[in-house]
Amino acid sequence: MYQVTFSEQAMRELNRLDKLAQLEVIEPIGSLKPADLAQPREPLGRFHRGQREFYRLRAGDFRFYFQAKGESLHVDYILHKNSLEDFLLRNKLPVSEQQLVEQHSKFWKYLESLTK
């Protein structure tokens, strides 16, 4: 198992939930093992942004976007699934999340705006 850390945006999203819901949401990422990251299968996916490797984990109504850093996982973003869908519809971007993150810088600008 990995030690999991969260960005400010991810913590704000978690803090909106009650304690029981927080535990349910973070359980899937807390139980990831190195073998899971080596060969990701749904609900886990892997993609690259520039020189960095990111993972996407679906956990209930939320999507975790994170990086593996040695013995830890750093969650950069937690997005409610409806927020992502709304973003896709507003910008008429491809439906595939992997295509979205790999080919469209607008997605990353949107995510980075969440941390401000």
KAKAVEN-V721974 format. One line per field, one symbol per residue. ss: DSSP state (~ for helix, > for strand, _ for the rest). phi: phi as a letter, one per 20 degrees, with the letter a starting at -180 (. if undefined). burial: + if it has 9 or more other C-alpha atoms within 8 Angstrom, else -. A space follows every 50 residues. Layout:
BEGIN
ss->???
phi->???
burial->???
END
This chain:
BEGIN
ss->__>>>>_~~~~~~~~___~~~~~~~~~~~~___~~~~~_____>>>>>>_ _>>>>>>>>__>>>>>>>>__>>>>>>>>>~~~~~~~~~~~_____~~~~ ~~~_~~~~~~~~~~__
phi->.deddcffffffffffefgffgfffegfffdfcgffffcfcgedccbdcm edddcccecmeccedbcecmecddeebccfgffffgffffdlegfffffg fedcfgffffffffee
burial->-+-+-++-+++-++-------+--++-+-+-+---+---+---++++++- --+++++++--+++++++---++++++++++--+---+----------++ ++-+--++--+-----
END
